[in-house]
Amino acid sequence: MASALPHSQSVSADDLCDLYDLAHDLSHANTMALACVADKAVVITEETQLDTFMIHYHQQSSKLPLFVLSGGSNVLLPSQLNAIVLRPFMRGIEVIQQTAEYVDIEVMAGENWHELVTYTVAQGWYGLENLALIPGLTGAAPVQNIGAYGVQLEDCLQSVRAYHLPSQTWHDLSINDCQFGYRDSVFKRAPNTWLISRVGLRLHTDAARISVNYGDVKAVAQSFAEQQNRAEPAPHDVMQAIIHIRQQKIPDPKQLPNCGSFFQNPIIGNEQFADLQSRYPKIVGYPMPEQKVKVAAGWLIEHAGLKGGGIAPIITHQQQALVLTNQQPYQAQQIDVAKSQDFISSQVYDKFKVTLTREPIWVNANASIGQSAYAE
């Protein structure tokens, strides 16, 4: 399997002698293509390299903060990042255990996520097909517990091996340790303190076991099955359906920079949803536990009149209002995203009284996480 490669200007953790003179352009290392230059960057291709780097790092009298950057598909970077950027590009896939019903695999953090999905389906290992075409690398997947079309990563995840930067220790974490929630995890709630090096997945081998009862996945998967003279969709058909649907809605970041779904689907109470439904009968919502409803943020943005709108150069995509796109790649800055985000959020709240929450991670100039007065 091919994988995303580190930028040629990065240095390896075993070549630390050159580290402290190197500025590093990250403009091409984030899918939103925001202008960003970091003080330094280190590529990690083996777990032992991280141990070596951390020993060297803690011997320095003056330390820049550390910032972990994977495939850059879910981050909003500042124009100047005063930090040492750690880029985990460990690669490899290993079968740990296999039975007639399932296979356990361990995947290194640097493997391209979509290529992992297509590889596992081709092997007859199923469970990831609904997560096809999600950009980024495998190591970033547990951070926001990636999910799509009714499937979450936690449905297959068994374990995570990660390095805890503050304590300089390795941890083998169970799924309970990861504390998963909707687009949430312990890694996301404690940002920039963990570097994930590998994940353990359990995938099943039952081709009749598929998840298609979400949106128009079933109909599209059925059409792919019929093209192959199959009466019922197989996992490969589901994967092709997901790819087709996502390609219709979300632009390729290599062609039009974006970081995927920009806003989380808000979760509101049944009573508030019923009130909205009485006024907007076509509003899209999905039942949740505890008398809650998950509302489609894209529907709210579109029906606030903002499909294709925003504040240039950051505007919503014409085919999917949930996606913010960068019309000036490598020139637009983080502050441009903030202006458009605030405009869209305020318009949606004024119309529906529903608060939108940003999905991608906001990175401040000092490598701290969380929007901070938009300071550049």
Secondary structure, 3 states (H helix, E strand, C coil): CCCCCCCCCCEECCCHHHHHHCCEECCCCCCCCCCCEEEEEEEECCHHHHHHHHHHHHCCCCCCCEEECCCCCCEECCCEEEEEEEEECCCCEEEEEECCCEEEEEEECCCEHHHHHHHHHHHCCECCHHHCCCCCEHHHCCCCCCEECCEEHHHCEEEEEEEECCCCEEEEEEHHHHCCECCECHHHHCCCCEEEEEEEEEEECCCCCCCCCCCCHHHHHHHHHHHCCCCCCCHHHHHHHHHHHHHHHCCCCCCCCEEEECECCCEEEHHHHHHHHHHCCCCCEEEECCCEEEECHHHHHHCCCCCCCEECCEEECCCCCCEEEECCCCCCCHHHHHHHHHHHHHHHHHHHCCCCCECCEEECCCCCECCCCCCC
